[in-house]
Amino acid sequence: MKFIICIVLCLFGFIATGQETVSMKDYVDMMIRLVNENQQRVSDIRYSMIENNVAKANAVMDKRLDGMNEFRQTLNDSNKTYVTWQALLGIIVGVSGFLFGYSNYKKNQQLNTKT
């Protein structure tokens, strides 16, 4: 493919100038060098674009991880304020025991006042 491009460019250069001022070998060598330089430029541009995209992706990932860590910290903070099942059961037993004792006290007080 490169060879066909070089031949077409050589013929175009020969026709455009109307005279041959550069040897065919020099012209082909020059065209091959230009193609190689262009390929190197394209590779450099691709590499820089890949680097930029990776940097952007890393920035987005860091921001997302910061959000996840903040959410995790919020869950841990709110988890510390929750009542555990054991504490809730203890409160229920304590309150029901107090109410039961108070009702017995009132019942005994009513029985003592009647007699």
C-alpha positions as CSV (number, residue, x, y, z in Angstrom):
1,M,0.0,0.0,0.0
2,K,2.8,2.4,0.9
3,F,4.5,1.5,-2.3
4,I,1.5,2.5,-4.4
5,I,1.1,5.8,-2.5
6,C,4.8,6.6,-3.1
7,I,4.5,5.8,-6.8
8,V,1.4,8.0,-7.2
9,L,3.1,10.8,-5.3
10,C,6.2,10.4,-7.4
11,L,4.2,10.7,-10.6
12,F,2.3,13.6,-9.3
13,G,5.5,15.4,-8.3
14,F,7.0,14.7,-11.7
15,I,3.9,15.9,-13.6
16,A,3.5,19.0,-11.4
17,T,7.1,20.2,-11.8
18,G,7.4,19.3,-15.5
19,Q,11.0,18.3,-14.9
20,E,12.8,15.8,-12.9
21,T,15.0,17.6,-10.3
22,V,15.3,14.7,-7.7
23,S,16.2,11.2,-8.5
24,M,13.5,8.6,-8.1
25,K,15.3,6.8,-5.3
26,D,15.7,10.1,-3.3
27,Y,12.1,10.9,-3.8
28,V,10.9,7.4,-2.6
29,D,13.2,7.6,0.4
30,M,11.9,11.1,1.2
31,M,8.3,9.8,1.0
32,I,9.0,6.8,3.1
33,R,10.7,9.1,5.7
34,L,7.6,11.4,5.7
35,V,5.3,8.4,6.1
36,N,7.3,7.1,9.0
37,E,7.4,10.6,10.6
38,N,3.6,10.9,10.2
39,Q,3.1,7.5,11.7
40,Q,5.3,8.5,14.7
41,R,3.2,11.7,15.1
42,V,0.0,9.7,15.1
43,S,1.4,7.3,17.6
44,D,2.5,10.2,19.9
45,I,-0.9,11.7,19.6
46,R,-2.7,8.4,20.4
47,Y,-0.3,7.9,23.4
48,S,-1.0,11.4,24.8
49,M,-4.8,10.9,24.3
50,I,-4.6,7.5,26.1
51,E,-2.7,9.2,29.0
52,N,-5.2,12.0,29.2
53,N,-8.1,9.5,29.2
54,V,-6.5,7.4,31.9
55,A,-5.9,10.5,34.1
56,K,-9.5,11.5,33.7
57,A,-10.7,8.0,34.5
58,N,-8.5,7.9,37.6
59,A,-9.9,11.3,38.7
60,V,-13.5,10.1,38.3
61,M,-12.7,6.9,40.1
62,D,-11.1,8.7,43.0
63,K,-14.1,11.0,43.3
64,R,-16.5,8.0,43.2
65,L,-14.4,6.2,45.9
66,D,-14.5,9.3,48.1
67,G,-18.2,9.4,47.8
68,M,-18.4,5.7,48.7
69,N,-16.1,6.2,51.7
70,E,-18.2,9.2,52.9
71,F,-21.4,7.0,52.6
72,R,-19.7,4.2,54.5
73,Q,-18.6,6.6,57.2
74,T,-22.1,8.0,57.5
75,L,-23.5,4.4,57.9
76,N,-20.9,3.7,60.6
77,D,-21.8,7.0,62.5
78,S,-25.5,6.3,62.3
79,N,-25.0,2.7,63.3
80,K,-23.4,3.8,66.6
81,T,-26.7,5.6,67.6
82,Y,-28.9,2.6,66.9
83,V,-30.3,0.7,69.9
84,T,-29.2,-3.0,69.9
85,W,-31.7,-5.8,70.2
86,Q,-30.3,-6.7,73.6
87,A,-30.7,-3.2,74.9
88,L,-34.2,-2.9,73.5
89,L,-35.2,-6.2,75.0
90,G,-33.8,-5.1,78.4
91,I,-35.8,-1.8,78.2
92,I,-39.0,-3.7,77.4
93,V,-38.4,-6.2,80.2
94,G,-37.6,-3.4,82.6
95,V,-40.6,-1.3,81.7
96,S,-43.0,-4.3,81.8
97,G,-41.6,-5.4,85.1
98,F,-42.0,-1.9,86.5
99,L,-45.6,-1.7,85.2
100,F,-46.4,-5.2,86.6
101,G,-44.9,-4.2,90.0
102,Y,-46.8,-1.0,90.0
103,S,-50.1,-2.8,89.2
104,N,-49.4,-5.3,92.0
105,Y,-48.7,-2.4,94.4
106,K,-52.0,-0.7,93.4
107,K,-53.9,-3.9,93.8
108,N,-52.4,-4.5,97.2
109,Q,-53.1,-0.9,98.2
110,Q,-56.8,-1.3,97.2
111,L,-57.1,-4.6,99.1
112,N,-55.6,-3.0,102.2
113,T,-57.9,0.0,102.1
114,K,-61.0,-2.2,101.9
115,T,-60.2,-4.2,104.9
